[in-house]
């Protein structure tokens, strides 16, 4: 039996491990072929691949190396270099910004510097003093700050006569664990705590500017890349949206008083200082003699010990370094040589020390033997009757428990070219999960529906968002009570998903109500465009969904100058499009009942109790039959998804999947949403509002062409995503259906 240390698996070691598991699976008489993939190790074709210019690892999402070996981000920079640099300024611009914030007032201090005792923030502190600014410093003690860095803070502030405050959080270990689960990094959680505490401190001391020491690479990676990928380079537009985004940031997650957020502005010093890392070190050696270089930190930090935990977990669970993007931006900007960046990102972490810190904060080591099987995905081609559960039990006879794959995916063939596995052509497995919270002993588990199994196999979209207009008199307390009532009425909103065990596949249970948070996001009183921030809020809600540990739904009340809105986000595993429509009707009934204007709504059906209704229907609805006849299927292959298989009162992903026979690969998927037009009209005053990219009619772009068919007030409505596929043009379908019967309306222009 091969003995390996999972945390340090190189590509060659991983392949040996994969082959060992494949041999055990192929021994089953009903398995014709299989491939086992160790998640976190780069495929052989990508091991040595890196951008020819900046050195970015090809494994980084979106790197997209072209034929010349240049990554997407280098191409983006080359094509927009002047526009990208227009966001940055000089020290005079920094001083003007500070003076604008202090004009008309008499603050005791001009700026509050986030001072870690590392090289960057120490450089910034000395430059602020050189510029004649009145500075107060703040250090966030996360429990893992280098003792040398803490001595730097004490010695330097004393020497310069700077007032200093150090604060911490009693629950910071919990914050670290949440950050690792959501981002596979400790930095996100640490910065959230740091920014929240410093914002409150600045408001208390009436300091108008909070200064950070983020490098330009970090500024682009964390603040600007979202805009660049969407073709937005205007600094004024970016600044307006970042200001509103900061308010959103503090209103969803770590709650900070909105007045405190408004009282100060966060300014990145290195936005206005074009200094390289070499120049910073030379300055510190000459001017900051009280500073000492810490030797007990990792290569990517000069002040923090736990930073290496983020590097270790991120590399193990996502397969690339979490500093890959900001460091490569430093190379593009000319602040760091490529060789130095390579050394920084390839320097190994101190694994024994990292594991001690993981144990201290309570996060399971991703390289632990008990988790190795969770990173193995087994793809198999069946030659006879066989299930994933059968194969798991069979392989466990010859493999140790920690090598039995947790994720199993049935495929028609294993893609190979010249005998080499083409990993990029394998379908996505079930999404990676965090350590699940064990369900209550009394909770009965249920198998997944065909729809849920399909969603896990495709991993196309984590969820869907409804943006709902609220009545003018909708106070926050009432909205929270209404959401609570919906949670109590529908077990689909309370689901938790349990990963496969030794004897079977994924299961689902009623996870209970848990903690219900409905934060308020205030986008009022801001210059246009405010609506552009709504997709950002929606994405933040979706990012917080966790089908294993929960929650599977998240809500937020959004205030604009014109309206009060409710954002309702749900994981794709618990609600489909039709369920969202039913939810609006249910919300209206609950709202009236809370006002004593209507009797309590009758009990809703249970999703878990009606799982037997999810089998494919024996007959297609007439509307599907009519559309298929016009499309010409068969002989074309159309994957039919009927969203109406559930009861009329029950929420849940009641998709019944029934493929129509045809060629080898289905180019089309047809979604039938049924007659929900009447239901929507009964949901006054709760009507869906426009939200770009998140509308209820939006279809996941899994197939080249996705058709949606609805029956609204007796008329068929067709909408689609994609373009003509395999000779099928949705616009022509709409015209052909409309001419003979006059009963179909084409949807809005097709989404690309």
C-alpha positions in Angstrom: 0.0 0.0 0.0 1.4 3.4 -1.0 2.2 5.6 1.9 2.1 9.4 1.1 1.6 12.6 3.0 -1.5 14.1 1.4 -0.7 17.7 2.1 2.5 17.6 0.1 1.4 15.5 -2.8 3.2 16.4 -6.0 1.6 15.6 -9.4 3.6 12.3 -9.8 2.6 11.2 -6.3 -1.0 12.0 -6.9 -1.0 9.9 -10.1 0.3 6.9 -8.3 -2.4 7.3 -5.7 -5.1 7.7 -8.4 -3.9 4.5 -10.2 -4.0 2.5 -7.0 -7.7 3.5 -6.5 -8.5 2.9 -10.2 -7.2 -0.6 -10.0 -9.5 -1.4 -7.0 -12.5 0.0 -8.9 -11.8 -1.8 -12.2 -11.8 -5.1 -10.4 -15.6 -4.8 -10.3 -17.2 -7.0 -13.0 -19.7 -4.2 -14.1 -17.1 -1.4 -14.5 -15.8 -1.1 -18.1 -13.5 1.9 -17.4 -12.8 4.5 -14.8 -10.6 7.4 -13.9 -9.8 8.8 -10.5 -8.9 12.4 -10.0 -7.2 13.8 -7.0 -8.5 17.3 -6.5 -5.9 19.9 -5.7 -3.1 18.4 -7.8 -2.5 20.0 -11.2 -3.0 17.8 -14.3 0.1 16.7 -16.0 -0.5 19.0 -18.9 -0.6 22.0 -16.6 2.2 21.3 -14.1 4.9 23.3 -15.9 2.5 25.8 -17.5 2.8 29.4 -16.5 2.3 32.7 -18.2 5.3 33.6 -20.3 5.2 37.2 -19.1 4.2 37.3 -15.4 4.6 33.7 -14.4 1.0 33.2 -13.3 0.2 29.5 -12.7 -2.1 28.1 -15.4 -4.2 26.5 -12.6 -5.4 30.0 -11.5 -9.1 30.4 -12.5 -9.4 32.5 -15.6 -5.7 32.5 -16.5 -6.6 31.2 -20.0 -3.1 31.0 -21.5 -3.2 31.8 -25.3 -1.2 30.0 -28.0 1.8 32.3 -27.1 1.6 31.3 -23.4 0.3 34.7 -22.3 -2.4 34.8 -19.6 -5.7 36.7 -19.8 -4.7 39.2 -17.2 -1.5 40.1 -19.0 -3.5 40.6 -22.2 -6.0 42.7 -20.2 -3.2 44.8 -18.8 -1.5 45.3 -22.2 -4.7 46.3 -23.9 -5.7 48.7 -21.1 -2.4 49.8 -19.5 -3.1 53.6 -19.6 -6.7 53.2 -18.3 -5.5 50.9 -15.5 -2.8 53.3 -14.4 -5.2 56.3 -14.5 -6.7 55.0 -11.3 -3.4 55.5 -9.5 -1.9 58.9 -8.5 1.0 60.5 -6.6 1.6 61.6 -3.1 0.2 65.1 -3.8 -3.1 63.4 -4.8 -3.1 61.6 -1.5 -2.6 64.8 0.5 -5.4 66.5 -1.4 -7.7 63.7 -0.6 -6.8 63.9 3.1 -7.2 67.7 3.1 -10.6 67.4 1.5 -11.8 65.1 4.2 -10.4 67.3 7.0 -11.6 70.6 5.6 -14.2 72.4 7.6 -13.6 70.4 10.8 -11.0 70.2 13.5 -10.2 66.5 14.0 -7.6 65.6 16.6 -6.0 63.4 13.9 -6.0 63.5 10.2 -5.6 59.8 9.6 -5.9 56.4 11.4 -3.3 54.0 10.0 -3.8 50.3 10.1 -0.4 49.4 11.5 0.7 45.8 11.6 4.4 46.2 12.4 5.3 44.7 9.0 7.4 46.3 6.3 4.6 47.9 4.3 2.7 49.6 7.1 5.9 50.7 8.8 7.0 52.4 5.5 3.6 54.0 5.3 3.7 55.3 8.9 7.1 57.0 8.3 5.9 58.6 5.1 2.8 59.9 6.7 4.9 61.5 9.5 7.2 62.9 6.8 4.2 64.5 5.1 3.3 66.4 8.3 0.1 64.5 9.0 -1.3 63.9 12.4 -1.4 60.1 12.7 -3.0 57.7 15.1 -2.2 54.0 14.6 -4.4 50.9 15.1 -3.3 47.2 15.3 -5.7 44.3 15.2 -4.3 41.5 17.3 -5.7 38.3 15.7 -3.9 36.1 18.2 -1.2 35.1 15.7 0.8 38.3 15.3 4.6 37.9 15.2 6.2 38.9 18.5 8.8 40.8 16.5 6.1 42.7 14.7 4.4 43.6 18.0 7.7 44.9 19.3 8.0 46.9 16.1 4.7 48.5 16.8 5.6 49.4 20.4 9.1 50.6 19.6 8.2 52.6 16.5 5.1 54.4 17.9 7.1 55.3 21.0 10.0 56.7 19.1 7.7 58.7 16.8 5.4 59.8 19.6 2.3 58.2 18.0 -0.8 57.4 19.9 -1.5 53.7 19.4 -4.5 51.4 20.1 -4.5 47.6 19.9 -7.8 45.7 19.8 -8.8 42.0 19.3 -11.8 39.8 19.1 -12.6 37.1 21.6 -14.3 35.0 18.7 -11.6 35.5 16.1 -10.8 31.8 15.9 -14.5 31.3 14.8 -14.0 34.0 12.2 -10.9 32.3 10.9 -12.8 29.0 10.6 -15.6 30.7 8.7 -13.2 32.4 6.4 -11.4 29.1 5.7 -14.6 27.4 4.9 -15.9 30.1 2.6 -12.7 31.4 1.0 -10.0 28.8 1.9 -8.0 31.8 3.3 -7.7 33.5 6.7 -7.1 36.9 5.2 -10.7 37.6 4.3 -11.9 37.0 7.8 -9.0 38.9 9.4 -9.5 41.9 7.2 -13.2 42.0 7.9 -12.5 42.1 11.6 -9.8 44.7 11.2 -11.9 46.9 9.0 -14.9 46.7 11.3 -13.0 47.6 14.5 -11.0 50.4 12.8 -14.2 51.9 11.3 -15.8 52.0 14.8 -12.6 53.4 16.3 -12.3 56.1 13.7 -15.9 57.2 14.3 -15.4 57.3 18.0 -12.2 59.5 17.6 -13.7 61.5 14.7 -10.9 60.6 12.4 -12.0 61.2 8.8 -9.5 58.9 6.9 -8.5 55.3 7.5 -5.2 54.5 5.7 -4.3 51.0 4.6 -1.0 49.5 3.4 -2.4 47.3 0.7 0.0 47.0 -2.2 -1.1 48.0 -5.7 -1.3 44.3 -6.6 -3.7 43.7 -3.7 -5.7 46.9 -4.6 -6.2 45.6 -8.2 -7.0 42.0 -7.1 -9.4 42.9 -4.2 -11.0 46.1 -5.4 -10.5 46.7 -9.2 -10.4 43.4 -11.1 -14.2 43.0 -10.9 -14.6 46.3 -12.8 -11.8 45.5 -15.2 -13.3 42.2 -16.3 -16.5 44.1 -17.1 -14.7 46.8 -19.1 -15.1 49.5 -16.5 -11.9 51.7 -16.1 -13.3 55.2 -15.2 -11.8 56.0 -11.8 -14.8 58.1 -10.8 -17.3 55.4 -11.6 -15.2 52.8 -9.8 -14.9 55.1 -6.7 -18.7 55.7 -6.6 -19.4 52.0 -6.7 -16.7 51.1 -4.2 -18.1 53.7 -1.7 -21.5 52.0 -1.9 -19.9 48.6 -1.9 -18.2 49.4 1.4 -21.6 50.1 3.0 -22.9 46.8 1.6 -19.8 45.1 2.9 -20.5 46.2 6.5 -24.3 45.6 6.3 -24.0 41.9 5.2 -21.7 40.0 7.5 -20.0 41.9 10.2 -22.5 44.6 11.2 -21.1 48.1 11.7 -23.1 51.2 12.5 -23.9 52.8 9.1 -23.1 56.2 10.7 -19.6 55.0 11.5 -19.1 53.8 8.0 -20.2 57.2 6.6 -17.9 59.1 9.1 -14.7 58.0 7.5 -13.2 57.1 4.1 -10.8 54.2 3.5 -7.7 55.3 1.5 -5.0 53.0 0.2 -1.7 54.8 0.5 0.0 52.8 -2.2 -2.6 53.9 -4.7 -0.6 57.2 -4.5 2.9 55.8 -4.0 4.6 54.0 -6.9 7.3 52.3 -4.8 8.7 48.9 -5.3 9.4 46.3 -2.6 13.1 46.8 -3.0 12.8 50.5 -2.5 10.7 49.9 0.7 13.3 47.7 2.2 16.1 50.2 1.4 14.0 53.0 3.0 13.4 51.0 6.1 17.1 50.2 6.4 18.1 53.9 6.2 15.2 55.7 7.9 13.3 53.3 10.1 16.1 52.0 12.3 13.6 50.9 15.0 12.1 48.3 12.7 13.3 44.7 12.7 12.5 42.1 10.1 10.5 39.3 11.7 11.9 35.9 11.0 9.1 33.8 12.4 6.5 34.5 9.7 5.9 33.0 6.3 7.4 34.3 3.1 4.2 36.2 2.0 3.9 38.2 5.3 6.2 40.2 7.5 3.9 40.4 10.5 1.5 37.4 10.6 2.0 33.8 11.6 -1.4 32.4 10.6 -1.0 33.7 7.1 0.7 30.5 6.2 -2.5 28.6 7.3 -4.4 30.4 4.5 -1.6 29.5 2.0 -1.6 25.9 3.0 -5.4 25.4 3.0 -6.0 27.4 -0.2 -3.3 25.4 -2.0 -4.6 22.1 -0.8 -8.3 22.7 -1.4 -8.3 25.0 -4.5 -5.0 23.8 -6.1 -3.3 27.2 -6.4 -1.7 29.9 -4.1 -4.0 32.5 -2.7 -1.4 35.2 -3.3 -1.0 34.2 -7.0 -3.2 37.0 -8.4 -1.9 40.0 -6.3 1.7 39.0 -6.6 1.5 38.6 -10.4 -0.1 42.0 -10.6 3.0 43.4 -8.9 5.0 41.8 -11.6 2.9 43.4 -14.4 3.2 46.8 -12.7 6.9 46.5 -12.5 7.0 46.5 -8.7 8.5 42.9 -8.4 10.7 40.9 -10.6 9.2 37.6 -11.9 12.0 35.5 -10.3 11.3 37.1 -6.9 7.6 36.4 -7.3 8.3 32.8 -8.2 10.4 32.4 -5.1 7.8 34.1 -2.9 4.9 31.9 -4.2 6.9 28.6 -4.3 8.5 28.8 -0.9 7.0 25.9 1.2 5.2 26.7 4.4 6.2 25.3 7.8 3.7 22.4 7.8 4.1 21.3 11.5 3.6 24.9 12.7 0.6 25.3 10.3 -1.0 22.1 11.7 -0.6 23.3 15.3 -2.4 26.5 14.3 -5.2 24.6 12.5 -5.7 22.5 15.7 -5.8 25.7 17.8 -8.5 27.4 15.8 -10.5 24.2 15.2 -10.3 23.6 11.5 -9.7 20.1 10.2 -6.4 19.7 8.4 -7.3 19.3 4.6 -4.4 16.8 4.3 -5.7 14.6 7.2 -6.0 11.0 6.3 -9.7 11.1 7.2 -10.2 13.8 4.5 -8.1 12.4 1.7 -11.0 10.4 0.2 -13.0 13.6 0.1 -10.6 14.9 -2.5 -10.8 11.8 -4.7 -13.4 11.8 -7.5 -14.1 8.5 -9.2 -15.5 8.6 -12.8 -16.8 5.2 -14.0 -18.3 3.7 -17.1 -20.8 0.9 -16.2 -21.0 -2.2 -18.3 -23.8 -3.6 -16.2 -26.1 -2.8 -13.3 -24.0 -0.9 -10.7 -24.4 2.1 -8.4 -22.1 4.5 -6.7 -23.0 3.0 -3.4 -22.2 -0.5 -4.6 -18.8 0.6 -6.0 -18.0 2.5 -2.8 -18.6 -0.7 -0.7 -16.8 -2.8 -3.2 -13.6 -0.7 -3.3 -13.6 -0.4 0.5 -12.9 -4.2 0.6 -9.4 -3.6 -0.7 -8.7 0.1 0.0 -8.2 1.7 3.4 -11.1 3.9 4.5 -9.2 7.1 3.8 -8.6 6.2 0.2 -12.2 5.4 -0.7 -13.5 8.2 -3.0 -16.3 10.3 -1.6 -17.5 11.6 -5.0 -18.6 9.2 -7.7 -19.7 10.3 -11.2 -21.2 7.9 -13.8 -20.1 8.9 -17.4 -20.7 7.4 -20.8 -16.9 7.4 -21.6 -13.6 8.3 -20.1 -12.1 11.0 -22.4 -8.6 10.1 -23.5 -6.3 11.3 -26.3 -3.5 8.9 -27.1 -4.1 7.1 -23.8 -3.7 10.4 -21.8 -6.7 11.3 -19.6 -8.2 14.6 -20.8 -9.2 15.9 -17.3 -10.7 19.2 -18.6 -13.3 17.2 -20.5 -14.6 15.4 -17.4 -17.8 16.8 -15.9 -17.6 18.8 -12.7 -18.2 16.6 -9.6 -20.3 17.6 -6.7 -19.1 20.9 -5.3 -16.4 20.8 -2.7 -17.9 20.9 0.8 -16.8 22.1 4.2 -16.8 19.9 7.3 -20.5 19.1 7.7 -22.4 19.8 10.9 -23.8 16.4 11.8 -27.6 16.2 11.6 -29.6 15.7 14.7 -29.9 12.0 15.6 -33.7 12.3 15.3 -33.5 13.8 11.7 -34.7 11.3 9.1 -32.6 11.3 5.9 -33.9 11.2 2.4 -32.3 10.4 -0.9 -31.8 13.2 -3.4 -34.3 13.8 -6.3 -33.2 13.3 -9.9 -33.1 17.1 -10.2 -30.8 17.5 -7.2 -28.5 14.7 -8.5 -28.4 16.5 -11.8 -27.5 19.8 -10.2 -24.7 18.2 -8.2 -23.3 16.6 -11.4 -23.4 19.8 -13.4 -22.4 22.3 -10.7 -23.7 24.9 -13.1 -25.0 27.5 -10.7 -24.9 27.7 -6.9 -28.3 29.3 -6.7 -30.8 31.8 -7.8 -31.9 35.2 -6.6 -35.3 36.9 -6.6 -35.5 40.7 -6.2 -38.9 41.5 -4.8 -40.5 44.9 -4.4 -41.9 45.5 -0.9 -44.9 47.6 0.2 -44.1 51.2 1.3 -45.0 50.4 4.9 -42.8 47.3 5.1 -40.7 47.7 8.3 -37.7 45.6 8.8 -39.2 43.7 11.8 -42.2 42.7 9.8 -40.1 41.4 7.0 -38.1 39.3 9.4 -41.3 37.8 10.8 -42.5 37.0 7.4 -39.3 35.3 6.4 -39.5 33.3 9.7 -43.0 32.2 8.8 -41.9 31.0 5.4 -39.0 29.1 6.9 -41.5 27.4 9.3 -43.9 26.6 6.5 -41.5 25.0 4.0 -39.0 22.3 4.9 -37.3 22.9 1.5 -36.0 26.2 3.0 -34.4 24.3 5.9 -32.7 21.5 4.0 -29.1 20.3 4.8 -27.2 17.9 2.7 -25.1 15.1 4.0 -22.1 13.9 1.9 -22.0 10.2 0.9 -21.0 7.7 3.5 -19.7 4.1 3.1 -23.1 2.7 2.2 -24.7 5.2 -0.1 -24.8 8.5 -1.9 -25.8 12.1 -0.8 -28.8 12.4 1.5 -30.8 15.4 2.7 -32.4 16.1 6.1 -34.5 18.8 7.7 -31.8 20.9 9.3 -34.1 23.1 11.4 -34.6 26.8 11.5 -31.2 27.8 12.9 -30.2 31.5 13.0 -32.2 33.7 10.7 -30.5 37.0 9.7 -32.2 39.5 7.4 -29.7 42.5 7.2 -30.6 45.9 5.9 -28.5 47.2 3.0 -28.9 51.0 2.6 -28.2 52.2 -1.0 -30.1 55.4 -0.6 -28.7 58.9 -0.9 -26.1 57.9 -3.4 -25.4 59.2 -6.9 -26.4 56.9 -9.7 -26.0 54.2 -10.7 -27.0 52.5 -7.5 -28.8 49.6 -9.2 -25.4 48.4 -10.4 -24.6 47.4 -6.8 -27.5 45.1 -6.5 -25.9 42.2 -8.4 -22.9 42.6 -6.0 -25.2 42.3 -3.0 -26.9 39.3 -4.6 -23.5 37.6 -5.3 -22.5 38.1 -1.6 -25.7 36.4 -0.5 -25.1 33.5 -2.8 -21.6 33.2 -1.6 -22.9 32.6 1.9 -25.0 29.7 1.0 -23.7 26.3 2.2 -25.8 23.2 1.4 -23.9 21.1 4.0 -23.5 23.4 7.1 -26.3 25.9 6.1 -27.9 28.2 5.4 -29.4 27.3 2.1 -31.4 30.5 1.9 -30.4 34.1 2.7 -32.4 37.3 2.6 -31.6 41.0 2.8 -33.7 44.2 2.8 -32.3 46.8 0.3 -33.3 50.4 0.6 -32.9 52.8 -2.4 -34.2 56.3 -2.8 -37.2 55.0 -4.7 -38.1 51.7 -3.1 -37.6 49.1 -0.4 -36.7 45.7 -1.9 -36.2 42.2 -0.6 -33.4 40.1 -2.0 -34.1 36.4 -1.6 -31.2 34.0 -2.4 -31.6 30.2 -2.4 -29.3 27.4 -3.4 -30.2 25.5 -6.6 -30.5 22.3 -4.6 -33.6 23.6 -2.6 -35.6 25.7 -5.0 -36.3 25.9 -8.7 -37.7 28.7 -10.8 -41.3 27.7 -10.3 -40.8 27.5 -6.6 -39.7 31.1 -6.5 -43.0 32.0 -8.2 -44.9 30.1 -5.6 -42.9 31.7 -2.9 -44.2 35.1 -3.9 -47.8 34.0 -3.5 -47.0 32.5 -0.1 -45.3 35.7 1.0 -48.4 37.7 0.1 -50.6 35.3 2.1 -48.3 35.4 5.1 -48.0 39.2 4.9 -51.8 39.7 5.0 -52.0 37.2 7.9 -49.4 39.2 9.9 -51.6 42.3 9.4 -54.7 40.4 10.7 -56.1 41.0 7.2 -56.6 37.4 6.3 -56.8 34.0 8.0 -53.6 32.0 8.5 -52.7 30.2 5.3 -53.4 26.5 5.2 -50.4 24.2 5.9 -48.0 23.9 3.0 -47.0 20.5 1.6 -43.7 19.0 2.7 -41.0 18.6 0.1 -39.4 15.7 2.0 -42.7 13.9 2.3 -43.4 14.1 -1.5 -40.1 12.9 -2.9 -42.0 10.0 -4.6 -43.5 12.7 -6.9 -40.2 13.5 -8.5 -40.0 10.5 -10.8 -40.2 11.4 -14.5 -43.8 11.8 -15.7 -45.3 9.0 -17.9 -46.6 11.7 -20.4 -45.2 15.0 -21.4 -47.5 18.1 -20.9 -49.2 19.2 -24.1 -47.2 22.4 -24.2 -43.9 20.4 -24.3 -45.3 18.1 -27.0 -46.2 21.1 -29.1 -42.8 22.8 -28.8 -41.0 19.6 -29.5 -43.0 19.1 -32.7 -42.0 22.5 -34.0 -38.3 22.0 -33.0 -38.2 18.8 -34.8 -37.3 16.3 -32.1 -36.6 13.6 -32.7 -34.3 13.3 -34.6 -32.8 16.2 -32.6 -31.9 15.4 -29.0 -33.7 17.6 -26.5 -33.2 17.3 -22.7 -36.6 18.0 -21.3 -36.8 19.4 -17.8 -40.3 19.7 -16.3 -40.4 22.1 -13.4 -44.1 21.3 -12.6 -43.7 17.8 -11.1 -44.3 18.9 -7.5 -47.5 19.8 -5.9 -49.1 23.2 -6.3 -48.3 24.3 -2.8 -44.9 22.7 -2.1 -41.6 24.4 -2.6 -38.6 22.4 -3.8 -36.6 21.4 -6.9 -39.3 19.2 -8.4 -37.6 18.8 -11.8 -38.5 15.7 -13.7 -35.8 15.0 -16.3 -36.9 13.1 -19.4 -34.5 13.1 -22.4 -36.0 12.7 -25.8 -34.1 10.1 -28.0 -31.7 11.5 -30.6 -28.0 11.8 -31.5 -25.1 11.2 -29.2 -24.8 14.7 -27.6 -27.9 16.8 -26.7 -27.4 20.3 -28.0 -30.7 21.6 -26.5 -32.4 21.7 -23.1 -36.0 22.6 -22.8 -37.3 23.9 -19.5 -41.1 23.8 -18.9 -42.2 26.1 -16.1 -46.0 25.5 -16.4 -48.8 27.9 -15.8 -47.4 30.2 -13.2 -48.7 33.5 -14.7 -51.9 33.4 -12.5 -49.9 32.7 -9.4 -47.7 35.7 -10.0 -50.7 38.0 -10.4 -52.0 36.8 -7.0 -48.7 37.9 -5.3 -49.5 41.6 -5.1 -47.7 43.6 -3.9 -44.8 41.3 -4.2 -43.7 41.4 -7.8 -40.2 40.5 -9.1 -38.0 43.4 -10.0 -35.3 43.6 -12.6 -31.9 42.4 -11.5 -29.4 42.1 -14.3 -28.0 38.6 -14.5 -30.2 37.2 -11.7 -33.7 37.3 -13.1 -36.1 34.4 -12.6 -36.2 33.8 -16.3 -32.4 33.5 -16.5 -31.3 30.0 -17.5 -27.9 28.5 -16.5 -25.7 28.3 -19.6 -25.0 24.6 -19.4 -26.1 23.7 -23.0 -25.4 25.7 -26.1 -29.1 26.5 -26.3 -31.5 26.5 -23.4 -35.2 27.1 -24.1 -37.7 28.1 -21.5 -41.4 27.6 -22.0 -44.1 29.1 -19.8 -47.9 29.2 -19.9 -49.1 32.7 -18.9 -52.8 33.6 -19.1 -53.3 30.8 -21.6 -50.5 31.9 -23.9 -47.1 30.2 -24.3 -44.1 32.3 -23.7 -40.7 31.4 -25.0 -37.3 32.7 -23.7 -33.9 31.4 -24.3 -30.2 31.6 -23.5 -27.5 31.0 -26.0 -27.8 31.1 -29.8 -28.7 28.8 -32.7 -27.5 25.2 -32.0 -27.6 22.2 -34.3 -29.7 24.1 -36.8 -32.2 25.2 -34.1 -32.9 28.9 -34.1 -35.2 30.0 -31.2 -36.4 33.1 -33.0 -37.6 30.9 -35.9 -39.3 28.5 -33.5 -41.2 31.4 -31.9 -42.3 32.6 -35.4 -43.5 29.1 -36.4 -45.4 28.6 -33.2 -47.0 32.0 -33.4 -48.3 31.8 -37.0 -50.5 28.7 -36.9 -52.0 29.1 -33.4 -51.3 32.7 -32.4 -50.6 31.4 -28.9 -46.9 32.0 -28.3 -45.0 35.2 -27.5 -41.2 35.4 -28.0 -39.3 36.5 -24.9 -37.0 39.5 -24.7 -33.9 39.4 -26.9 -31.9 36.3 -26.3 -29.2 36.5 -23.7 -25.7 35.7 -24.9 
